[in-house]
Amino acid sequence: MPSPDETRGLAIPDGVPVVDVFHTGIDQDGQPFEVTHFVMRADLNGLDYNMPVED
């Protein structure tokens, strides 16, 4: 559930959860180069991932 600051900042009504995402960007050598964190209203957003599966 959102913090009080997230509730105010995202204009979230009571009872609406958030999606809390941490993402690490990895370069072609497998080294991390960036970390991002974002919070989204769960009632208005979703995540759709397409990830290759290695043999």
PDB file of N, CA, C and O in Angstrom, chain B, residues numbered from 101:
ATOM      1  N   MET B 101       0.846  -1.177   0.000  1.00  0.00           N
ATOM      2  CA  MET B 101       0.000   0.000   0.000  1.00  0.00           C
ATOM      3  C   MET B 101       0.896   1.247   0.000  1.00  0.00           C
ATOM      4  O   MET B 101       2.030   1.207   0.478  1.00  0.00           O
ATOM      5  N   PRO B 102       0.377   2.338  -0.536  1.00  0.00           N
ATOM      6  CA  PRO B 102       1.198   3.545  -0.658  1.00  0.00           C
ATOM      7  C   PRO B 102       1.492   4.196   0.691  1.00  0.00           C
ATOM      8  O   PRO B 102       0.730   4.076   1.650  1.00  0.00           O
ATOM      9  N   SER B 103       2.620   4.884   0.722  1.00  0.00           N
ATOM     10  CA  SER B 103       2.945   5.711   1.887  1.00  0.00           C
ATOM     11  C   SER B 103       2.075   6.968   1.834  1.00  0.00           C
ATOM     12  O   SER B 103       1.468   7.254   0.802  1.00  0.00           O
ATOM     13  N   PRO B 104       2.010   7.715   2.930  1.00  0.00           N
ATOM     14  CA  PRO B 104       1.243   8.977   2.880  1.00  0.00           C
ATOM     15  C   PRO B 104       1.744   9.933   1.793  1.00  0.00           C
ATOM     16  O   PRO B 104       0.935  10.580   1.127  1.00  0.00           O
ATOM     17  N   ASP B 105       3.064  10.034   1.604  1.00  0.00           N
ATOM     18  CA  ASP B 105       3.604  10.904   0.549  1.00  0.00           C
ATOM     19  C   ASP B 105       3.196  10.426  -0.840  1.00  0.00           C
ATOM     20  O   ASP B 105       2.861  11.241  -1.700  1.00  0.00           O
ATOM     21  N   GLU B 106       3.220   9.109  -1.068  1.00  0.00           N
ATOM     22  CA  GLU B 106       2.807   8.556  -2.361  1.00  0.00           C
ATOM     23  C   GLU B 106       1.315   8.790  -2.594  1.00  0.00           C
ATOM     24  O   GLU B 106       0.902   9.101  -3.711  1.00  0.00           O
ATOM     25  N   THR B 107       0.517   8.645  -1.555  1.00  0.00           N
ATOM     26  CA  THR B 107      -0.926   8.884  -1.673  1.00  0.00           C
ATOM     27  C   THR B 107      -1.194  10.311  -2.126  1.00  0.00           C
ATOM     28  O   THR B 107      -2.014  10.543  -3.014  1.00  0.00           O
ATOM     29  N   ARG B 108      -0.510  11.255  -1.521  1.00  0.00           N
ATOM     30  CA  ARG B 108      -0.691  12.671  -1.905  1.00  0.00           C
ATOM     31  C   ARG B 108      -0.126  12.939  -3.293  1.00  0.00           C
ATOM     32  O   ARG B 108      -0.799  13.539  -4.132  1.00  0.00           O
ATOM     33  N   GLY B 109       1.091  12.504  -3.539  1.00  0.00           N
ATOM     34  CA  GLY B 109       1.760  12.801  -4.804  1.00  0.00           C
ATOM     35  C   GLY B 109       1.108  12.185  -6.017  1.00  0.00           C
ATOM     36  O   GLY B 109       1.130  12.765  -7.102  1.00  0.00           O
ATOM     37  N   LEU B 110       0.525  11.006  -5.842  1.00  0.00           N
ATOM     38  CA  LEU B 110      -0.112  10.309  -6.961  1.00  0.00           C
ATOM     39  C   LEU B 110      -1.632  10.458  -6.963  1.00  0.00           C
ATOM     40  O   LEU B 110      -2.313   9.885  -7.813  1.00  0.00           O
ATOM     41  N   ALA B 111      -2.158  11.223  -6.016  1.00  0.00           N
ATOM     42  CA  ALA B 111      -3.610  11.438  -5.888  1.00  0.00           C
ATOM     43  C   ALA B 111      -4.354  10.099  -5.856  1.00  0.00           C
ATOM     44  O   ALA B 111      -5.275   9.865  -6.639  1.00  0.00           O
ATOM     45  N   ILE B 112      -3.936   9.229  -4.935  1.00  0.00           N
ATOM     46  CA  ILE B 112      -4.502   7.888  -4.845  1.00  0.00           C
ATOM     47  C   ILE B 112      -5.659   7.875  -3.862  1.00  0.00           C
ATOM     48  O   ILE B 112      -5.506   8.331  -2.728  1.00  0.00           O
ATOM     49  N   PRO B 113      -6.822   7.358  -4.273  1.00  0.00           N
ATOM     50  CA  PRO B 113      -7.939   7.218  -3.340  1.00  0.00           C
ATOM     51  C   PRO B 113      -7.633   6.139  -2.288  1.00  0.00           C
ATOM     52  O   PRO B 113      -6.751   5.302  -2.484  1.00  0.00           O
ATOM     53  N   ASP B 114      -8.365   6.173  -1.187  1.00  0.00           N
ATOM     54  CA  ASP B 114      -8.201   5.161  -0.149  1.00  0.00           C
ATOM     55  C   ASP B 114      -8.386   3.757  -0.714  1.00  0.00           C
ATOM     56  O   ASP B 114      -9.276   3.514  -1.528  1.00  0.00           O
ATOM     57  N   GLY B 115      -7.539   2.848  -0.275  1.00  0.00           N
ATOM     58  CA  GLY B 115      -7.666   1.447  -0.654  1.00  0.00           C
ATOM     59  C   GLY B 115      -7.010   1.051  -1.957  1.00  0.00           C
ATOM     60  O   GLY B 115      -7.040  -0.124  -2.322  1.00  0.00           O
ATOM     61  N   VAL B 116      -6.409   2.006  -2.680  1.00  0.00           N
ATOM     62  CA  VAL B 116      -5.774   1.690  -3.961  1.00  0.00           C
ATOM     63  C   VAL B 116      -4.294   1.388  -3.718  1.00  0.00           C
ATOM     64  O   VAL B 116      -3.579   2.228  -3.170  1.00  0.00           O
ATOM     65  N   PRO B 117      -3.823   0.202  -4.117  1.00  0.00           N
ATOM     66  CA  PRO B 117      -2.413  -0.141  -3.922  1.00  0.00           C
ATOM     67  C   PRO B 117      -1.525   0.481  -5.001  1.00  0.00           C
ATOM     68  O   PRO B 117      -2.011   1.058  -5.974  1.00  0.00           O
ATOM     69  N   VAL B 118      -0.226   0.348  -4.804  1.00  0.00           N
ATOM     70  CA  VAL B 118       0.743   0.812  -5.788  1.00  0.00           C
ATOM     71  C   VAL B 118       1.586  -0.362  -6.261  1.00  0.00           C
ATOM     72  O   VAL B 118       1.688  -1.390  -5.590  1.00  0.00           O
ATOM     73  N   VAL B 119       2.188  -0.183  -7.437  1.00  0.00           N
ATOM     74  CA  VAL B 119       3.194  -1.107  -7.959  1.00  0.00           C
ATOM     75  C   VAL B 119       4.535  -0.416  -7.719  1.00  0.00           C
ATOM     76  O   VAL B 119       4.770   0.684  -8.218  1.00  0.00           O
ATOM     77  N   ASP B 120       5.403  -1.061  -6.961  1.00  0.00           N
ATOM     78  CA  ASP B 120       6.700  -0.507  -6.574  1.00  0.00           C
ATOM     79  C   ASP B 120       7.768  -1.292  -7.328  1.00  0.00           C
ATOM     80  O   ASP B 120       7.974  -2.476  -7.065  1.00  0.00           O
ATOM     81  N   VAL B 121       8.455  -0.626  -8.274  1.00  0.00           N
ATOM     82  CA  VAL B 121       9.373  -1.326  -9.167  1.00  0.00           C
ATOM     83  C   VAL B 121      10.798  -0.794  -9.013  1.00  0.00           C
ATOM     84  O   VAL B 121      11.030   0.415  -9.018  1.00  0.00           O
ATOM     85  N   PHE B 122      11.743  -1.719  -8.876  1.00  0.00           N
ATOM     86  CA  PHE B 122      13.167  -1.416  -8.955  1.00  0.00           C
ATOM     87  C   PHE B 122      13.692  -2.116 -10.203  1.00  0.00           C
ATOM     88  O   PHE B 122      13.428  -3.300 -10.410  1.00  0.00           O
ATOM     89  N   HIS B 123      14.432  -1.391 -11.031  1.00  0.00           N
ATOM     90  CA  HIS B 123      14.958  -1.956 -12.273  1.00  0.00           C
ATOM     91  C   HIS B 123      16.451  -1.669 -12.356  1.00  0.00           C
ATOM     92  O   HIS B 123      16.888  -0.544 -12.112  1.00  0.00           O
ATOM     93  N   THR B 124      17.230  -2.685 -12.699  1.00  0.00           N
ATOM     94  CA  THR B 124      18.662  -2.513 -12.904  1.00  0.00           C
ATOM     95  C   THR B 124      18.980  -2.727 -14.373  1.00  0.00           C
ATOM     96  O   THR B 124      18.719  -3.798 -14.920  1.00  0.00           O
ATOM     97  N   GLY B 125      19.546  -1.703 -15.014  1.00  0.00           N
ATOM     98  CA  GLY B 125      19.977  -1.825 -16.407  1.00  0.00           C
ATOM     99  C   GLY B 125      21.323  -2.534 -16.455  1.00  0.00           C
ATOM    100  O   GLY B 125      22.230  -2.215 -15.686  1.00  0.00           O
ATOM    101  N   ILE B 126      21.444  -3.492 -17.359  1.00  0.00           N
ATOM    102  CA  ILE B 126      22.664  -4.289 -17.510  1.00  0.00           C
ATOM    103  C   ILE B 126      23.221  -4.049 -18.917  1.00  0.00           C
ATOM    104  O   ILE B 126      22.483  -4.114 -19.900  1.00  0.00           O
ATOM    105  N   ASP B 127      24.521  -3.772 -19.007  1.00  0.00           N
ATOM    106  CA  ASP B 127      25.121  -3.536 -20.320  1.00  0.00           C
ATOM    107  C   ASP B 127      25.483  -4.850 -21.020  1.00  0.00           C
ATOM    108  O   ASP B 127      25.241  -5.933 -20.488  1.00  0.00           O
ATOM    109  N   GLN B 128      26.066  -4.741 -22.219  1.00  0.00           N
ATOM    110  CA  GLN B 128      26.369  -5.919 -23.032  1.00  0.00           C
ATOM    111  C   GLN B 128      27.412  -6.827 -22.384  1.00  0.00           C
ATOM    112  O   GLN B 128      27.547  -7.988 -22.771  1.00  0.00           O
ATOM    113  N   ASP B 129      28.147  -6.308 -21.403  1.00  0.00           N
ATOM    114  CA  ASP B 129      29.135  -7.115 -20.691  1.00  0.00           C
ATOM    115  C   ASP B 129      28.584  -7.698 -19.396  1.00  0.00           C
ATOM    116  O   ASP B 129      29.314  -8.319 -18.623  1.00  0.00           O
ATOM    117  N   GLY B 130      27.293  -7.494 -19.169  1.00  0.00           N
ATOM    118  CA  GLY B 130      26.670  -8.024 -17.964  1.00  0.00           C
ATOM    119  C   GLY B 130      26.887  -7.176 -16.724  1.00  0.00           C
ATOM    120  O   GLY B 130      26.645  -7.634 -15.607  1.00  0.00           O
ATOM    121  N   GLN B 131      27.343  -5.938 -16.912  1.00  0.00           N
ATOM    122  CA  GLN B 131      27.613  -5.048 -15.786  1.00  0.00           C
ATOM    123  C   GLN B 131      26.430  -4.091 -15.574  1.00  0.00           C
ATOM    124  O   GLN B 131      25.906  -3.526 -16.534  1.00  0.00           O
ATOM    125  N   PRO B 132      26.016  -3.915 -14.318  1.00  0.00           N
ATOM    126  CA  PRO B 132      24.939  -2.953 -14.059  1.00  0.00           C
ATOM    127  C   PRO B 132      25.436  -1.527 -14.306  1.00  0.00           C
ATOM    128  O   PRO B 132      26.561  -1.183 -13.943  1.00  0.00           O
ATOM    129  N   PHE B 133      24.587  -0.700 -14.928  1.00  0.00           N
ATOM    130  CA  PHE B 133      24.976   0.685 -15.193  1.00  0.00           C
ATOM    131  C   PHE B 133      23.955   1.695 -14.696  1.00  0.00           C
ATOM    132  O   PHE B 133      24.236   2.893 -14.664  1.00  0.00           O
ATOM    133  N   GLU B 134      22.765   1.224 -14.305  1.00  0.00           N
ATOM    134  CA  GLU B 134      21.725   2.150 -13.877  1.00  0.00           C
ATOM    135  C   GLU B 134      20.718   1.397 -13.018  1.00  0.00           C
ATOM    136  O   GLU B 134      20.365   0.254 -13.309  1.00  0.00           O
ATOM    137  N   VAL B 135      20.263   2.054 -11.960  1.00  0.00           N
ATOM    138  CA  VAL B 135      19.179   1.512 -11.143  1.00  0.00           C
ATOM    139  C   VAL B 135      18.089   2.571 -11.089  1.00  0.00           C
ATOM    140  O   VAL B 135      18.356   3.730 -10.771  1.00  0.00           O
ATOM    141  N   THR B 136      16.869   2.176 -11.399  1.00  0.00           N
ATOM    142  CA  THR B 136      15.740   3.096 -11.324  1.00  0.00           C
ATOM    143  C   THR B 136      14.692   2.527 -10.379  1.00  0.00           C
ATOM    144  O   THR B 136      14.555   1.313 -10.230  1.00  0.00           O
ATOM    145  N   HIS B 137      13.963   3.427  -9.751  1.00  0.00           N
ATOM    146  CA  HIS B 137      12.872   3.045  -8.853  1.00  0.00           C
ATOM    147  C   HIS B 137      11.682   3.909  -9.214  1.00  0.00           C
ATOM    148  O   HIS B 137      11.794   5.131  -9.306  1.00  0.00           O
ATOM    149  N   PHE B 138      10.548   3.271  -9.416  1.00  0.00           N
ATOM    150  CA  PHE B 138       9.352   4.049  -9.669  1.00  0.00           C
ATOM    151  C   PHE B 138       8.152   3.412  -9.014  1.00  0.00           C
ATOM    152  O   PHE B 138       8.117   2.204  -8.781  1.00  0.00           O
ATOM    153  N   VAL B 139       7.165   4.244  -8.720  1.00  0.00           N
ATOM    154  CA  VAL B 139       5.943   3.831  -8.040  1.00  0.00           C
ATOM    155  C   VAL B 139       4.775   4.264  -8.905  1.00  0.00           C
ATOM    156  O   VAL B 139       4.705   5.412  -9.345  1.00  0.00           O
ATOM    157  N   MET B 140       3.846   3.326  -9.149  1.00  0.00           N
ATOM    158  CA  MET B 140       2.687   3.609 -10.009  1.00  0.00           C
ATOM    159  C   MET B 140       1.401   3.191  -9.306  1.00  0.00           C
ATOM    160  O   MET B 140       1.392   2.248  -8.514  1.00  0.00           O
ATOM    161  N   ARG B 141       0.339   3.889  -9.598  1.00  0.00           N
ATOM    162  CA  ARG B 141      -0.974   3.456  -9.113  1.00  0.00           C
ATOM    163  C   ARG B 141      -1.321   2.121  -9.764  1.00  0.00           C
ATOM    164  O   ARG B 141      -1.259   1.988 -10.987  1.00  0.00           O
ATOM    165  N   ALA B 142      -1.682   1.143  -8.956  1.00  0.00           N
ATOM    166  CA  ALA B 142      -1.976  -0.189  -9.488  1.00  0.00           C
ATOM    167  C   ALA B 142      -3.313  -0.246 -10.217  1.00  0.00           C
ATOM    168  O   ALA B 142      -3.529  -1.143 -11.032  1.00  0.00           O
ATOM    169  N   ASP B 143      -4.210   0.689  -9.941  1.00  0.00           N
ATOM    170  CA  ASP B 143      -5.514   0.663 -10.607  1.00  0.00           C
ATOM    171  C   ASP B 143      -5.469   1.284 -12.002  1.00  0.00           C
ATOM    172  O   ASP B 143      -6.407   1.109 -12.779  1.00  0.00           O
ATOM    173  N   LEU B 144      -4.408   1.999 -12.329  1.00  0.00           N
ATOM    174  CA  LEU B 144      -4.316   2.667 -13.629  1.00  0.00           C
ATOM    175  C   LEU B 144      -3.152   2.180 -14.481  1.00  0.00           C
ATOM    176  O   LEU B 144      -2.998   2.619 -15.621  1.00  0.00           O
ATOM    177  N   ASN B 145      -2.326   1.278 -13.944  1.00  0.00           N
ATOM    178  CA  ASN B 145      -1.114   0.850 -14.638  1.00  0.00           C
ATOM    179  C   ASN B 145      -0.938  -0.652 -14.529  1.00  0.00           C
ATOM    180  O   ASN B 145      -1.540  -1.311 -13.681  1.00  0.00           O
ATOM    181  N   GLY B 146      -0.110  -1.168 -15.398  1.00  0.00           N
ATOM    182  CA  GLY B 146       0.257  -2.570 -15.359  1.00  0.00           C
ATOM    183  C   GLY B 146       1.626  -2.731 -15.984  1.00  0.00           C
ATOM    184  O   GLY B 146       2.163  -1.793 -16.572  1.00  0.00           O
ATOM    185  N   LEU B 147       2.185  -3.909 -15.859  1.00  0.00           N
ATOM    186  CA  LEU B 147       3.498  -4.198 -16.424  1.00  0.00           C
ATOM    187  C   LEU B 147       3.358  -5.325 -17.432  1.00  0.00           C
ATOM    188  O   LEU B 147       2.622  -6.287 -17.210  1.00  0.00           O
ATOM    189  N   ASP B 148       4.070  -5.197 -18.536  1.00  0.00           N
ATOM    190  CA  ASP B 148       4.070  -6.218 -19.575  1.00  0.00           C
ATOM    191  C   ASP B 148       5.520  -6.444 -19.987  1.00  0.00           C
ATOM    192  O   ASP B 148       6.155  -5.559 -20.560  1.00  0.00           O
ATOM    193  N   TYR B 149       6.036  -7.630 -19.694  1.00  0.00           N
ATOM    194  CA  TYR B 149       7.435  -7.926 -19.972  1.00  0.00           C
ATOM    195  C   TYR B 149       7.547  -8.970 -21.063  1.00  0.00           C
ATOM    196  O   TYR B 149       6.738  -9.894 -21.143  1.00  0.00           O
ATOM    197  N   ASN B 150       8.556  -8.813 -21.901  1.00  0.00           N
ATOM    198  CA  ASN B 150       8.911  -9.798 -22.913  1.00  0.00           C
ATOM    199  C   ASN B 150      10.382 -10.105 -22.694  1.00  0.00           C
ATOM    200  O   ASN B 150      11.244  -9.279 -22.995  1.00  0.00           O
ATOM    201  N   MET B 151      10.677 -11.307 -22.163  1.00  0.00           N
ATOM    202  CA  MET B 151      12.048 -11.665 -21.851  1.00  0.00           C
ATOM    203  C   MET B 151      12.447 -12.907 -22.617  1.00  0.00           C
ATOM    204  O   MET B 151      11.740 -13.914 -22.595  1.00  0.00           O
ATOM    205  N   PRO B 152      13.590 -12.836 -23.301  1.00  0.00           N
ATOM    206  CA  PRO B 152      14.049 -14.035 -24.018  1.00  0.00           C
ATOM    207  C   PRO B 152      14.472 -15.132 -23.028  1.00  0.00           C
ATOM    208  O   PRO B 152      14.965 -14.852 -21.935  1.00  0.00           O
ATOM    209  N   VAL B 153      14.266 -16.363 -23.438  1.00  0.00           N
ATOM    210  CA  VAL B 153      14.680 -17.501 -22.636  1.00  0.00           C
ATOM    211  C   VAL B 153      15.854 -18.163 -23.332  1.00  0.00           C
ATOM    212  O   VAL B 153      15.759 -18.581 -24.486  1.00  0.00           O
ATOM    213  N   GLU B 154      16.968 -18.251 -22.606  1.00  0.00           N
ATOM    214  CA  GLU B 154      18.159 -18.854 -23.185  1.00  0.00           C
ATOM    215  C   GLU B 154      18.104 -20.378 -23.038  1.00  0.00           C
ATOM    216  O   GLU B 154      17.582 -20.898 -22.052  1.00  0.00           O
ATOM    217  N   ASP B 155      18.648 -21.083 -24.028  1.00  0.00           N
ATOM    218  CA  ASP B 155      18.694 -22.550 -23.960  1.00  0.00           C
ATOM    219  C   ASP B 155      19.754 -23.017 -22.985  1.00  0.00           C
ATOM    220  O   ASP B 155      19.935 -24.220 -22.798  1.00  0.00           O
TER     221      ASP B 155
END
